[in-house]
Amino acid sequence: MTTAGDIMHPGAQWIPATETLDRAAQLMARLNVGALPISDKTERLCGILTDRDIVVGCVAKGHNPARVTAGDMAKGTPRWIDAGADVSQVLEEMQSHKIRRLPVIRNKRLVGMISEADLAKHLSEEQIAGWAHEVYAKG
């Protein structure tokens, strides 16, 4: 059985909810990633921040990214998967919520992220096609 832990990109890094978006963008650039999980004071997942969130949700609206925090951008219930979950559960979670990045948690701690690139590296063409159809093609 292939698990989330097998296909994830290890070493994902949190951004505290109190951190500003300009600092988040700098961290994304340094890590060469397009998304960061947001943590609360107890290092528990409280959201995900994407580069698109920063541009569309802050800059395009005329807000100052040095004054808006990652926590300000956190909306809804964050999705995640346990490191021991089967790959079919990973696909179901991503497809049913139409998400492209999924934090991987082990013992209540962030251990990695699964992105489109990770899916492409580890799944069959048929699995990827099904995922892409559900996430991108369905209304």
C-alpha positions, 0 to 999 in steps of 0.5 A: 500500500502506498501512503501519503507519507510515501508520496509527500514532499517532506520537510514542509514548513509552517508560517505562523498565523501572526506573520505578515504576507510580505514575510510569507512571500519571502519565505515562499521564494526562499523555499521555492514553494507556492503554498505554506500551511498556517499554524496557530499558537500551538502549531496546529494547522489553521489554514493554507496560504498560497502565492495566489492568496497574497496577490489576489486577496491582498495586493490586488485589493490595495492592501499592504502585505506588510500589514496583513497577516497569514491568519487574516487570509485563513478561511474555512476548514483546512484540509489535511491527510494523515501520513499513513493514509492510503493514496486513494484517500489522498486523491479522494480528499483532494478531488472532493475539495478541489484542492491542489496541495495537501498538508500531511500530518503525523502525530498532530505535527506537519511532516510534509505536503503533497502537491500536483508535482508529487502526484505526477511523480508517484501516480499512474497516468490514469490516476492523474487524469482522474484527479485532474478531471475532478479538480479542474474540469468539473464545475 
